[in-house]
Amino acid sequence: MIKEKDLPHGWRKTTIERVSLVDSGQSAPQGERHYEGREIFVRAGDLNNLTDGKYVGDFCQKIADSAIKQYKLKKYAKGSVVFPKSGMSVKTNNIAILKYDSYVVNHLAILQPKNLNDGKFLFLLLRKYKISNLSKNPSYPSIRLSNIRRFDILWPPKHVRERIVLILEIAEKLKAWRQEADLYTNEFLKSKFFEMFGHPLAKTNSLAKSKLREIISIIVPTRDKPKSFTGNIPWVTLPDLADSIYIDDSKYKLTKDEAKPTKTRLFPKETVILSCAGSLGKVAIAKREIYSNQQFYGLVCNKKRLLPEFLAFQLLMFGEDYYRRIGGTSTLTFFKKEAARNIEIILPEVGEQEKFAEIVKHVEEMRNNQKKAKKEIENLYDALMQKAFSGELVA
């Protein structure tokens, strides 16, 4: 931490207990009848569903007045900061601000600022310092209230705290807008497909149709997992799929020699991969040669009749429920090779498919630019966070 003599004017070193009440929530009353009231009761799991990534309270259980009296529960003021202090949820570093006056479960620590307007500043400060690092027990993480109280922080004057919150909230909005733009990009391509070709499953769609077995060859990976990953050829699994329709990288990579014992086949460039197990109907187009695990089929198009971009987006349009049905039941999370080969698709002229493929490629170029902008915004935010709590951002 920066030395006190080097701090800007008005800044001081202090501890959390000097700027806020530090407390722990209370045990949750047992029984449904206790949750038929109007008062908000915040549990640790509620911190996974925050409003604006910051506030907790909108989706919590409501506790009855009788339970409050029976268990002598304590209410905490809106603007207080809460975070997990025991259990595996400590590792998540989830931090939230109470949106309303609330009651709080005992797995959470509560910081009620002496000036309730400082809730946002405390929230940002704890995210910066990662208070979850106070937990030293990996098997059952926990944070002692005494350690929280003695936690050293830098505390600027009131006007500086307000200014820091304003600047960082603007930076957060930039991040949120960037994420929204990414979502709109995906929706645009689906909308464009629908505009050009209609929905492929609609009975009123009059375009020519064909089963996949007539226009693709299918590659089925083996179940065996390679014993080592030291190469540079992607071995794609479901977590490797991102927002982009294209894929050219993965967490694990193979050499061809490492792949030989599994007898898995190499997917050629421009293969459309379709997930057939676990999470169904996920799709991507290989931008280079790849391998995959058994959760995908590789669909190699006859490009005289079918283009990868057109096939990929059509398969996405079907939706996960469709793939569950072709598996034979609404609950099965797998469908067989023959079911994939019998998927019927609409098949317009290749010239029309080419128009759509060009749009996809253009949008993908825009997406790559968006990724760069997103990274720049994230770097900006991290830099602002670093400067904000060292006295460099606002004097």
Steps between C-alpha positions, in 0.01 A plus 500: 500500500617856429678675788293753695743785435454444125120522511318792336370775725208386713557127448568277797583144590229333702322169556157381393363507856573874524279581202224240540324263735628147436251227582379154405152397396286254692384143451212461258171402669387152393154437357303641207261690727786729603530624139146621446571862590615828349851556639801406282729219615830483310675164462849426363357354178320827426837659427511299177202695363574869543326801350753689285766265637492698823172502696332210683138495615266468203489119483533408867261313728266707718503425871200530733480743794433206733834338401682830552366523853545131584862487382584859601635577154689821436427728205777668303464824309492527123842606374674243720749269330472121533729214395551129587707436811468120525456205269620440144318815380783702659714411199259672263593842642134597449431840653169687499325807632168467680241663277249517785503476878547124547558206729809294418599132536792404725725388211536865400702780652341845509678834482260779589686827425484774761398720208259282299586694185841330514351159410598527134854607588541209744361262238758613244779504757435139608487381139837666445662349811328158459406454862443128429881467515471528880384137496794264556323162520453351149289202617243717681558869425404746771579857598507612863315819583802611704717482186242697304490768770880538499525499120715798393361739240568847361218744564475822296290808588124488434510703176776273367308184589199634310714589201665156490159328508375720215803431278496124559125476444544669162773247415269215609227631270746494210567132576127427516434677169778298337340176620161611369655573161637144489151360569347718230759368255386141555132592479560698180631193316208286614259771392676531164473125442129513579451801271674332205377141538220488758506262794632160385246308709196698387249287309433797273865518388487417128876473436642170376595258777760230541618262771854554620609151393455606136731804519750447781742238627506452874799444727441336838779549756600212725421484871863455601670805647860564396756439775697817434454841341825650378423597140344793317190342342187599698311222679163666536260444790175679584659762729718613208199630306462876538273763344661472159364256242860415412752309710875471458625453855441287808630444850657166406710437189636184344769377270394248235704238681308566823172459312596167336438270800142629528442441127308828486480665162620848416221741405600693188481877481140630460347196670180592682507348848166422667477404868316169546548437872463705815396843376333425166499705182813709558662581168829635366699505178863388512731770363783244492549126543377389844427195710207479741377284785196271470254782567507612136429370154704648217291593195701543180297680234478429129570864411343469159167479681552614860720767661627468862368841614153426368493156662635625832239771546219275384598241761506775763150608399362154586556552874591253777149352535516379139818303570347349813207377293718335236678326788173317560384674818466851636741423785779313317818701458640302207404425142650235274693533175201378296276761660751767395519363145119508476467865598305673224611848402381760253732526200480817290727562202871527585501858370251598773704313760809692386326832568429392855853361546645838399285672761623253764863563408450876507332482840780275626751766399295753697493258795878475498519879517249490785722253687790741472281785623372282786855417604596867489201590720588224748861622512376855552274391785781303668732800469236732646443259790872490572534876493176566688609325817859619498415871484608549139156535339352788699699729726 
